[in-house]
């Protein structure tokens, strides 16, 4: 074999083993044999070792200089204003180069390269060119799915950072397609950010957002009532709207909801079909709709349970047999069953009935634990410590008949009570309450041994349903042996009071949260005509009006204000039992003062009580970033006074101010307030502390 043939054979072997390109090859011409080429001989033809090898195409070109550096770009920002060329007119057969390829040719290569690729370093992330139209959904998805974000707090070497960046570049392209950017090109660049940090720049050239062209809802025309056009309108999307996957799914959800609200319990929609035309940058959308028939409500079919029967569930429901089927009525029933506190899981679904125009509602309930033992601790200056423990069974007398036993042990109060409560009494949301209680109170104002029996019917908010209007009305019978403590003569002889009361309450709640309101207002009015049998019978009326308002200053600051006015008309102060007089001061009224000490005092600085009162409170509820945003501070100022007359005159107001902290738990804010009296009297403590659950008002 000649030297020339030997070298050629060796060169071919190197090429085959290394796969290195040996010269530029045009993709189009490489597929065709060179003119004049000789057909490859078959394997049965013997080879002559002395015969020269056939020339390889393009084998004679010069070997590339692998050490030669790429020529620098004339302008590193030359592509900053690059735009996607306009698409063709779409007519005839033509090859359309995707805009993404055109953009990719103009994007710069990664700029930064570390001297030590294995050295670990921290990194940051930034975007360039991200369209303003991308919103919160894009940001949220990127933070959840991004590999760079997932390991952002950990140091990594450059190879790891580069792999993560490429993965995130692919992710950003997918996220941009969700928002209609089908020609988006995403590349990464690395920059040195300080001495020990790399900044990963995710550069985006999004291109235009594709628009919807034709929108078809095949099958919608079979939904004959109330009007197929209304279903089309509920879809919401129109030709010319952006091809946004989120909006398409929202539109499908709207049409499903509209049909379910208009008597179509079995309506369904197929997966959307979207055909994208890159030449015109338009998309055709088709969503097949199957209405499935229009129905009315039938009967409720309750799976066997010891909680309650189907008649009770029907009483709770806001629909009757024969009403037009509405899915929102089923959701309302589900929430109402949750509000009973008796069930842990609920399955509600429509099933076809014997009546071809009705659907029965199948309900299956899983009972929740029915017994609860609870405890509560509190402290207030003037009140001392207070501990409460309770046991309850929420369905001891079905349906929804609760029994609760409660005991209180405190420095000023010891009491025990038994409560009977029946939810959804005779009609939905009506609550029947009965209470028997015995209490011993030893306060600075009076000592009292009291037995009371009370019952009422109420309609009140709960954590599941916060109602606008709330009310209650009932009666209370009280037998009390009380000692009025005055500084002039010391403790008076105990007197026995028999009191009959008819308390009533009306509340309007326009706030946004039951335990932690941030906007809106609340108004309430209480009135209680009372008859007292003590040295002869006489009548008087107790009344009280409360108002509070909440104003959001920012996402983290809420201003809250409160006013209270109370009065007792028809009897003198000394004729009224000490426990029925009006008092002020403490954590729920004027902070900075001990419990019940705002108002008239005797010679020993003990509160006397009165027949009217006014209170005002203003506070700023500021949530901080501490403890995951669950910690807050509350500066406050309160004012108020109690008067012996039945009409308050707003004179001699007592002021208190202080600072509170809040921990916002899952079941409501835990409150600790520390206040001080501004115009302190002799005998007033300099500091008062209050601990409880929930906001002050």
C-alpha atoms as one frame of an Amber mdcrd trajectory, in Angstrom:
protein
   0.000   0.000   0.000   1.335   3.402  -0.966   2.043   6.107   1.578  -0.728
   8.292   0.181  -3.360   5.574   0.523  -2.134   4.745   4.025  -2.509   8.343
   5.187  -5.931   8.608   3.676  -7.064   5.451   5.401  -5.698   6.662   8.727
  -7.464  10.013   8.308 -10.763   8.312   7.576 -10.381   6.165  10.716  -9.799
   9.256  12.853 -12.914  10.871  11.425 -15.066   7.818  12.076 -13.821   7.410
  15.649 -13.964  11.000  16.764 -16.987  12.220  14.844 -15.282  15.566  14.314
 -16.523  17.582  11.350 -13.894  17.980   8.741 -15.430  20.801   6.812 -18.674
  22.642   6.145 -21.385  20.425   4.714 -24.546  21.833   3.225 -27.474  19.923
   4.643 -29.360  19.991   1.384 -26.512  18.780  -0.922 -25.181  16.223   1.530
 -28.175  14.004   0.880 -27.301  13.567  -2.830 -24.265  11.685  -4.224 -21.606
  13.703  -6.007 -21.759  13.646  -9.748 -19.588  10.971 -11.223 -19.379   9.029
  -7.997 -18.737   5.310  -8.231 -21.268   2.918  -6.664 -20.085   1.180  -3.541
 -18.853  -2.286  -4.389 -20.642  -5.289  -2.969 -19.188  -7.382  -0.176 -18.643
 -10.310  -2.502 -16.067  -8.424  -4.599 -12.530  -9.169  -3.435 -10.457  -6.199
  -2.423  -7.068  -5.538  -3.969  -4.693  -4.352  -1.225  -2.560  -2.583  -3.820
  -5.464  -0.670  -5.378  -5.704   3.061  -4.374  -8.708   4.058  -2.200 -11.531
   6.021  -3.796 -11.463   9.741  -3.029 -13.829  10.819  -0.217 -16.065  13.832
  -0.918 -14.763  17.040   0.707 -11.892  15.109   2.299  -9.380  17.389   0.709
 -10.507  20.525   2.523  -8.238  22.089   5.078  -8.457  20.900   8.672 -10.007
  23.524  10.953  -7.785  25.302  13.446  -9.375  24.238  16.760  -7.345  26.858
  18.642  -8.591  29.741  16.506 -10.810  32.111  18.476 -14.205  33.131  17.141
 -14.253  36.574  15.624 -15.727  39.103  18.077 -19.092  40.656  17.290 -19.017
  44.178  16.015 -21.612  45.232  18.585 -22.557  43.156  21.560 -25.985  44.803
  21.672 -26.648  44.615  17.977 -29.581  42.300  18.567 -31.235  44.452  21.213
 -33.751  45.849  18.782 -34.280  42.664  16.811 -37.845  42.120  15.764 -39.652
  39.141  14.316 -40.035  39.578  10.565 -43.636  39.742   9.398 -45.117  36.457
   8.309 -45.925  35.812   4.679 -49.350  36.173   3.229 -49.993  32.495   3.844
 -50.923  31.761   0.232 -49.369  29.083  -1.906 -46.776  26.507  -0.938 -43.903
  28.128   0.846 -41.303  27.295   3.458 -41.800  29.479   6.508 -38.813  29.716
   8.803 -40.146  29.840  12.383 -39.549  33.177  14.057 -37.886  31.339  16.942
 -35.077  30.261  14.601 -34.600  33.799  13.350 -34.367  35.098  16.899 -32.023
  32.348  17.995 -29.543  33.387  15.341 -29.367  36.872  16.832 -29.123  36.056
  20.547 -25.640  36.395  22.058 -23.764  33.477  23.524 -23.246  33.181  27.275
 -20.776  35.835  28.310 -19.318  34.799  31.663 -17.077  31.741  32.104 -15.488
  30.918  35.457 -11.792  30.216  35.751 -12.589  27.211  37.972 -15.733  25.431
  36.756 -15.785  23.157  39.829 -15.689  25.944  42.409 -19.016  26.302  44.214
 -20.659  29.690  44.436 -23.975  31.329  45.259 -26.152  32.648  42.471 -29.009
  35.036  41.809 -31.718  35.092  39.141 -32.956  37.934  36.965 -35.040  38.322
  33.809 -34.484  40.420  30.710 -37.209  41.137  28.196 -40.031  39.405  30.052
 -43.312  40.828  28.679 -45.303  43.048  31.007 -48.410  41.017  30.155 -47.100
  38.083  32.174 -48.658  38.386  35.585 -48.854  36.754  38.966 -49.718  33.316
  37.575 -46.457  33.244  35.597 -44.423  34.314  38.645 -46.091  31.752  40.903
 -45.584  28.878  38.486 -41.957  29.783  37.907 -41.231  29.941  41.639 -42.852
  26.528  42.167 -41.360  24.714  39.150 -37.987  26.422  38.755 -34.918  24.307
  39.510 -32.884  27.456  40.081 -35.410  28.657  42.660 -35.601  25.248  44.324
 -31.865  25.207  45.110 -31.322  28.952  45.274 -30.067  28.938  48.839 -27.413
  26.295  48.156 -24.013  26.918  46.598 -23.320  25.055  43.357 -20.536  24.768
  40.799 -20.850  26.361  37.387 -21.796  23.126  35.634 -24.707  22.600  38.029
 -25.849  26.207  37.679 -25.676  25.950  33.900 -27.782  22.762  33.818 -30.380
  24.348  36.090 -30.430  27.481  33.954 -31.038  25.482  30.774 -33.838  23.567
  32.464 -35.423  26.837  33.565 -35.049  28.310  30.081 -37.126  25.410  28.763
 -39.606  25.988  31.593 -39.967  29.685  30.737 -40.666  28.788  27.107 -43.468
  26.467  28.222 -44.898  29.070  30.581 -44.848  31.690  27.834 -46.746  29.350
  25.524 -49.471  29.196  28.176 -49.866  32.954  27.713 -49.865  32.826  23.921
 -46.179  33.411  23.108 -45.603  30.532  20.699 -42.500  32.076  19.079 -40.674
  32.837  22.318 -36.930  32.274  22.483 -35.315  31.974  25.903 -31.584  31.825
  26.546 -29.404  32.275  29.587 -26.413  34.456  30.274 -24.109  34.411  33.284
 -22.659  37.490  34.928 -20.304  37.977  37.834 -22.284  39.609  40.629 -19.714
  40.567  43.226 -16.706  38.548  44.260 -18.472  35.308  45.204 -21.754  35.306
  43.331 -23.002  34.526  39.821 -26.109  36.161  38.388 -28.143  33.973  36.033
 -29.831  36.202  33.476 -32.812  34.579  31.767 -33.186  36.518  28.562 -36.527
  36.429  26.783 -37.508  37.490  23.295 -41.188  36.679  23.465 -42.411  37.739
  20.051 -46.084  38.517  19.521 -48.958  36.922  21.387 -51.036  34.675  19.165
 -54.733  35.536  18.882 -57.870  33.448  18.631 -59.465  33.250  15.201 -62.391
  30.821  15.029 -64.177  29.655  18.211 -66.558  26.696  17.976 -68.764  25.180
  20.690 -70.324  22.193  18.921 -73.289  20.739  20.797 -74.215  23.936  22.630
 -77.207  24.417  20.368 -78.915  21.379  21.942 -79.228  23.250  25.272 -82.562
  24.761  24.316 -83.421  26.507  27.594 -83.221  29.159  28.745 -81.272  30.308
  25.669 -78.231  28.798  23.912 -76.982  32.319  23.227 -76.641  32.940  26.972
 -74.360  29.919  27.268 -72.210  31.197  24.416 -71.997  34.588  26.120 -70.918
  32.956  29.381 -67.944  31.429  27.539 -66.585  34.949  27.324 -63.838  34.517
  24.726 -64.070  36.247  21.353 -62.040  36.122  18.130 -59.115  38.473  18.548
 -58.534  37.579  22.204 -55.109  36.293  23.184 -54.553  32.531  23.018 -54.130
  32.147  26.772 -54.504  28.643  28.197 -55.596  29.918  31.606 -58.341  32.048
  30.088 -59.489  29.156  27.931 -59.841  26.908  30.983 -61.624  29.698  32.866
 -64.032  30.074  29.946 -64.746  26.338  29.970 -65.335  26.492  33.724 -67.753
  29.397  33.220 -69.810  27.541  30.663 -69.879  24.446  32.908 -71.045  26.587
  35.828 -73.657  28.427  33.779 -75.188  25.182  32.556 -75.137  23.664  36.054
 -76.948  26.767  37.355 -79.665  26.461  34.716 -80.875  22.916  35.201 -78.184
  20.825  33.490 -76.633  18.624  36.224 -74.997  16.223  33.768 -73.560  18.774
  31.338 -69.977  18.156  30.283 -67.338  19.736  28.089 -64.618  17.937  26.183
 -60.937  18.771  26.295 -60.290  21.926  24.275 -58.811  21.469  20.808 -56.488
  24.278  19.765 -54.966  24.451  16.292 -52.120  26.944  15.951 -51.101  28.472
  12.610 -47.566  29.848  12.889 -47.826  31.559   9.518 -50.753  33.754  10.554
 -50.087  33.614  14.321 -53.704  32.664  14.918 -55.369  29.792  16.741 -58.673
  28.008  16.139 -60.401  26.785  19.315 -63.067  24.078  19.545 -64.755  22.859
  22.748 -67.439  20.195  22.375 -70.389  20.616  24.770 -72.796  17.872  25.875
 -75.727  19.408  27.832 -77.197  16.084  28.959 -80.790  17.177  29.641 -82.541
  19.756  31.832 -83.938  18.702  35.240 -85.690  19.848  38.410 -84.823  18.833
  41.958 -86.365  15.597  43.188 -86.074  14.161  46.687 -83.064  13.796  48.974
 -81.686  10.269  49.262 -79.656  10.108  52.495 -77.423   7.123  53.154 -78.206
   5.563  56.562 -76.673   7.552  59.423 -77.388   8.101  63.116 -76.825  11.851
  62.843 -80.193  12.872  61.384 -82.740  11.809  58.787 -83.491  12.922  55.223
 -86.303  15.225  56.399 -83.825  17.209  58.498 -81.446  17.514  55.540 -84.340
  18.687  53.369 -85.206  21.311  55.992 -81.610  22.563  55.924 -81.542  22.726
  52.115 -82.568  25.953  50.398 -84.359  24.097  47.586 -87.611  22.148  47.450
 -88.664  19.277  45.192 -89.774  20.717  41.859 -87.359  23.673  41.909 -85.039
  24.030  38.929 -81.721  22.287  39.552 -78.898  24.642  40.517 -75.421  23.464
  41.466 -74.978  26.386  43.871 -77.809  24.979  45.999 -75.828  21.768  46.454
 -72.717  23.707  47.474 -74.828  25.697  49.931 -76.197  22.464  51.399 -72.685
  21.053  51.718 -71.501  24.117  53.658 -74.587  24.028  55.883 -73.918  20.395
  56.767 -70.289  21.249  57.555 -71.507  24.071  59.822 -73.389  21.571  62.003
 -70.027  20.310  63.272 -71.322  16.738  63.072 -69.783  15.511  59.808 -66.202
  15.114  58.593 -66.781  14.248  54.927 -69.750  14.878  52.673 -70.581  13.464
  49.246 -73.466  15.117  47.392 -74.329  14.328  43.785 -77.381  14.325  41.510
 -78.717  10.945  40.395 -81.446  10.221  37.873 -84.851   9.598  39.430 -87.973
   7.745  38.343 -89.376  11.072  37.204 -87.761  11.761  33.794 -87.764  15.495
  34.530 -86.186  15.331  38.011 -82.949  14.297  39.676 -82.688  13.018  43.222
 -79.862  14.240  45.426 -77.753  11.458  46.921 -76.146  12.483  50.222 -73.566
  10.406  52.068 -72.133  11.615  55.381 -69.205  10.466  57.488 -69.703  11.394
  61.165 -67.107  13.561  62.856 -66.063  13.090  66.493 -69.052  14.317  68.493
 -67.387  14.965  71.855 -64.979  17.776  72.667 -63.052  18.762  75.774 -61.760
  22.342  75.645 -59.879  24.719  77.907 -59.258  28.448  78.009 -56.869  30.626
  79.980 -56.991  34.393  80.385 -55.647  37.221  82.470 -56.619  40.819  83.004
 -55.481  43.463  85.454 -58.269  43.800  88.006 -59.842  40.515  86.923 -56.904
  38.327  87.786 -56.397  34.906  86.270 -59.238  32.896  84.807 -59.351  29.257
  83.698 -62.276  27.635  81.932 -62.817  23.997  80.980 -65.755  22.522  79.090
 -67.085  19.218  77.787 -69.685  18.915  75.078 -71.554  16.342  73.024 -72.866
  17.906  69.826 -75.556  15.332  69.059 -76.630  13.872  72.375 -80.258  14.590
  71.449 -80.565  14.111  67.655 -80.893  15.956  65.437 -78.223  18.495  66.422
 -79.045  18.574  70.125 -75.908  19.714  72.004 -75.154  19.506  75.698 -72.226
  21.512  77.113 -70.916  21.481  80.686 -68.652  24.382  81.651 -66.670  25.205
  84.768 -64.825  28.451  85.503 -62.209  28.954  88.191 -60.765  32.422  88.632
 -59.509  34.832  91.215 -62.802  36.768  91.122 -65.233  34.243  89.642 -66.184
  30.629  90.158 -69.080  29.254  88.155 -70.638  26.203  86.579 -73.238  25.929
  83.845 -75.083  23.479  81.644 -76.189  24.527  78.172 -78.649  22.899  75.797
 -78.382  24.036  72.180 -80.286  22.826  69.114 -79.089  24.087  65.749 -81.480
  24.456  62.803 -84.450  24.460  65.148 -87.644  24.086  63.082 -86.035  26.036
  60.239 -82.561  26.574  58.910 -80.200  28.834  60.913 -82.550  29.146  63.894
 -80.849  28.138  67.138 -82.645  27.268  70.376 -80.594  27.841  73.548 -81.266
  26.937  77.154 -78.911  27.657  80.052 -78.782  26.905  83.776 -75.900  28.559
  85.662 -74.636  29.062  89.195 -71.899  31.625  89.855 -69.951  33.189  92.717
 -68.429  36.619  92.044 -66.089  38.469  94.393 -65.125  41.708  92.659 -64.063
  45.135  93.846 -67.565  46.462  93.102 -69.767  43.772  94.655 -70.060  40.193
  95.856 -72.787  38.044  94.310 -74.143  34.517  94.506 -76.364  34.038  91.476
 -78.602  31.334  90.033 -79.987  31.999  86.566 -82.180  30.247  84.018 -82.299
  31.563  80.463 -83.597  30.555  77.054 -83.633  32.246  73.674 -83.867  31.756
  69.938 -81.126  33.304  67.870 -79.694  33.644  64.418 -75.949  34.203  64.695
 -72.855  34.041  62.510 -70.366  31.191  62.696 -66.971  30.499  61.137 -68.582
  28.878  58.074 -71.348  31.429  57.512 -70.836  35.067  58.448 -74.313  36.548
  58.184 -75.186  40.192  57.600 -78.154  40.266  59.953 -78.097  38.514  63.321
 -80.676  38.597  66.066 -81.682  36.929  69.312 -84.617  37.145  71.677 -85.594
  35.322  74.843 -85.995  35.526  78.601 -83.841  35.269  81.712 -84.818  34.611
  85.340 -82.265  35.567  87.987 -82.095  34.957  91.727 -79.121  36.734  93.265
 -77.814  37.451  96.734 -75.526  40.481  96.443 -73.440  42.672  98.700 -72.715
  46.233  97.610 -69.276  47.332  98.873 -68.925  51.072  99.530 -66.053  52.929
 101.093 -68.234  54.971 103.407 -69.822  52.195 105.389 -67.925  49.117 104.253
 -69.797  46.064 103.073 -73.555  46.447 103.291 -75.844  43.672 104.380 -76.527
  41.170 101.603 -79.721  41.753  99.687 -81.668  39.282  97.589 -82.845  40.225
  94.103 -85.314  38.433  91.854 -85.084  39.748  88.310 -86.975  38.849  85.157
 -85.516  40.080  81.868 -86.489  39.941  78.185 -83.186  40.585  76.362 -83.134
  41.240  72.632 -80.285  41.860  70.194 -80.061  42.965  66.552 -76.713  43.096
  64.724 -75.719  44.156  61.235 -72.280  42.874  60.226 -70.699  44.283  57.046
 -67.143  43.300  57.972 -65.074  40.824  55.985 -64.042  38.467  58.785 -65.641
  37.284  61.995 -62.497  37.082  64.167 -60.050  39.373  62.344 -61.889  42.014
  60.269 -59.861  44.238  57.932 -62.599  46.279  56.256 -66.278  47.123  56.701
 -68.293  47.918  59.816 -70.583  46.423  62.468 -73.602  47.840  64.286 -75.545
  46.268  67.136 -78.365  47.308  69.439 -79.354  45.577  72.695 -82.476  46.210
  74.719 -83.680  44.410  77.825 -86.834  45.383  79.761 -86.367  44.109  83.310
 -88.569  43.700  86.367 -86.976  43.575  89.825 -88.575  42.196  92.966 -86.609
  43.733  95.798 -88.494  45.765  98.374 -91.420  45.903  95.935 -91.517  45.470
  92.173 -90.337  48.082  89.698 -89.368  48.160  86.015 -86.485  49.630  84.081
 -84.920  49.243  80.629 -81.309  48.500  79.819 -80.075  49.573  76.380 -76.748
  49.562  74.572 -75.569  50.495  71.064 -72.191  49.388  69.666 -70.491  50.352
  66.440 -67.105  49.499  64.961 -65.406  50.211  61.633 -62.307  48.905  59.875
 -60.250  50.743  57.248 -57.356  49.068  55.360 -54.530  51.592  54.950 -52.311
  49.060  53.155 -51.920  45.314  52.861 -50.343  45.225  56.326 -52.048  48.069
  58.231 -55.695  48.314  59.307 -57.176  51.210  61.265 -60.001  50.128  63.577
 -62.360  52.245  65.661 -65.151  51.495  68.132 -67.915  53.370  69.964 -70.293
  52.195  72.709 -73.173  54.009  74.379 -75.194  52.425  77.185 -78.068  53.516
  79.415 -80.463  52.315  82.103 -83.730  54.216  82.355 -86.580  53.896  84.851
 -84.825  53.315  88.180 -82.205  54.908  90.423 -78.705  53.544  90.775 -79.174
  52.266  94.326 -82.365  50.426  93.372 -80.654  48.417  90.672 -78.787  45.277
  91.685 -75.021  45.938  91.596 -74.515  43.145  89.055 -76.999  44.816  86.645
 -75.405  48.286  86.677 -73.087  49.560  83.962 -69.311  49.380  84.355 -66.315
  50.212  82.168 -62.588  49.478  82.146 -60.622  46.419  81.140 -59.511  44.545
  78.052 -62.848  44.795  76.269 -63.566  48.463  76.997 -61.033  51.091  78.172
 -57.591  49.502  78.278 -55.026  50.855  80.697 -57.451  50.529  83.624 -58.358
  47.635  85.856 -61.578  45.730  85.292 -64.707  47.882  85.929 -62.730  50.751
  87.512 -63.549  53.515  84.990 -66.332  55.682  86.418 -67.499  56.652  89.913
 -65.382  55.286  92.762 -66.092  55.116  96.475 -63.745  56.228  99.249 -61.751
  53.006  98.895 -61.395  53.521  95.135 -63.808  50.673  94.447 -66.171  51.075
  91.458 -69.785  51.957  92.178 -71.262  51.488  88.718 -73.761  53.751  87.040
 -76.696  54.127  84.682 -74.952  55.306  81.512 -71.595  54.984  79.813 -69.637
  55.955  76.719 -66.524  54.321  75.276 -64.269  55.083  72.313 -61.348  53.100
  70.912 -58.906  53.633  68.064 -56.068  51.306  67.099 -53.738  50.482  64.207
 -53.324  46.780  63.477 -49.919  46.323  61.845 -48.838  42.923  60.541 -45.087
  42.426  60.351 -42.968  39.998  58.379 -41.947  38.120  61.527 -42.931  34.490
  62.126 -43.994  34.043  58.531 -46.144  37.170  58.613 -48.179  35.888  61.574
 -46.882  38.422  64.094 -48.369  41.902  64.498 -48.245  44.969  66.716 -51.193
  47.178  67.692 -50.774  50.682  69.147 -54.073  51.838  70.672 -55.817  54.640
  72.543 -59.118  54.256  74.431 -61.434  56.635  76.254 -64.623  56.331  78.274
 -66.540  56.995  81.467 -69.544  55.851  83.487 -72.178  58.261  84.861 -74.793
  57.990  87.578 -77.412  59.679  85.382 -79.254  57.777  82.651 -77.834  60.103
  79.972 -74.069  60.304  79.363 -72.644  63.847  79.171 -69.177  63.024  77.743
 -67.421  64.844  80.601 -64.386  63.718  82.575 -63.381  61.019  80.104 -60.658
  58.635  81.243 -57.970  57.927  78.623 -55.731  54.918  78.245 -53.064  54.075
  75.673 -50.663  51.272  75.028 -49.255  48.674  72.701 -50.416  45.184  71.919
 -49.015  42.207  70.075 -50.922  39.681  68.006 -50.111  36.181  66.865 -52.376
  35.227  63.978 -53.098  31.534  64.456 -55.338  29.327  62.333 -58.235  29.768
  64.767 -57.910  33.525  65.255 -55.478  36.113  66.638 -54.030  35.611  70.115
 -54.023  39.008  71.838 -51.732  40.491  74.479 -52.305  44.185  75.262 -50.319
  46.342  77.679 -51.843  49.731  78.523 -51.403  52.647  80.880 -53.851  55.342
  82.036 -53.080  58.763  80.562 -54.952  60.824  83.169 -54.260  58.429  86.021
 -56.149  58.835  89.290 -54.870  57.949  92.716 -55.277  54.225  93.116 -54.997
  53.424  89.399 -52.262  50.987  88.435 -49.611  52.339  86.105 -49.681  49.244
  83.884 -52.537  46.950  82.912 -52.133  43.680  80.970 -54.806  41.748  79.046
 -54.531  38.326  77.403 -57.307  36.761  75.329 -58.287  35.238  71.988 -59.525
  37.471  69.170 -59.188  41.166  68.471 -60.295  43.669  71.102 -63.305  44.521
  68.912
